[in-house]
Amino acid sequence: MNIPRLHPNTIEAVKERSDIVDVISEHVVLRKRGKDHVGLCPFHEEKTPSFTVSPSKQLYYCFGCQAGGNAIKFLMEIGKHSFSDVVLDLAQRYQVPVQTLQPEQREQLQRQLSLQEQLYEILALATAFYQHALRQPQGQQALEYLRGKRGLSEETIITFELGYAPASWQTIYRYLVEHKRKPVKLVEQAGLIKPRDNGGYYDGFRDRIMIPIHDTQGRVIGFGGRSLGDEQPKYLNSPETPLFDKSKTL
């Protein structure tokens, strides 16, 4: 993995100062629609606009090809540039002072990012698993609740990656640890399983509608789960993890 030598503070400052509408407007003709802007997606051919840019969230999303992310990711994808090149260009454009990392800091960041990337992968696998489970017989009640009582369209369910955590005690544990061979300690650090007092692990989310929580780059960093049965609390969020800091995320 190519780790940029830019200081994380510089990267965060660039994300905060960049105007996604300003950036994308140089490549896509956008028209205002309500609070957002829409246009033809630059990543696939289409005649009807399905590409949406949200100034309030500083994110873009295409309902046609599911491309999405922030201003940095857009410029990386549209121009096939590296992460660090895009950040440096935006830093110059928005007059953000550039800080770099010392060698020892780079080594520390390498270790941190290595852990983070593994957790992102585990959470992405869990998201796909929960989405699949929603379409199985065991998820029928959850799907009927979303469609019937909540009136959600199929497009909304897919767009927000809604899923279902089965009621059994070790479903996601068996899938990630036994089937996908992910280290049990990392699955625990991702906030998906919890240790038993007498040994072993159990799933943190059971019999719940699963709502992924994304970061500014569109990556899943945690979940919110709504109970379908009598289990309390009715709404349960992921615990604090190396990726999910509730106060910062909100």
Sequence and secondary structure as in RCSB ss.txt:
>XXXX:A:sequence
MNIPRLHPNTIEAVKERSDIVDVISEHVVLRKRGKDHVGLCPFHEEKTPSFTVSPSKQLYYCFGCQAGGNAIKFL
MEIGKHSFSDVVLDLAQRYQVPVQTLQPEQREQLQRQLSLQEQLYEILALATAFYQHALRQPQGQQALEYLRGKR
GLSEETIITFELGYAPASWQTIYRYLVEHKRKPVKLVEQAGLIKPRDNGGYYDGFRDRIMIPIHDTQGRVIGFGG
RSLGDEQPKYLNSPETPLFDKSKTL
>XXXX:A:secstr
     B HHHHHHHHHH  HHHHHTTTS  EEETTEEEE  TTS  SS  EEEETTTTEEEETTT  EE HHHHH
HHHHT  HHHHHHHHHHHTT    B  HHHHHHHHHHHHHHHHHHHHHHHHHHHHHHHHTSGGGHHHHHIIIIIS
   HHHHHHTT EEE SSTTHHHIIIIIIS   HHHHHHTTSEEE TTSSEEES  SEEEEEEE TTS EEEEEE
EESSS SSSEEE    SS  HHHH 
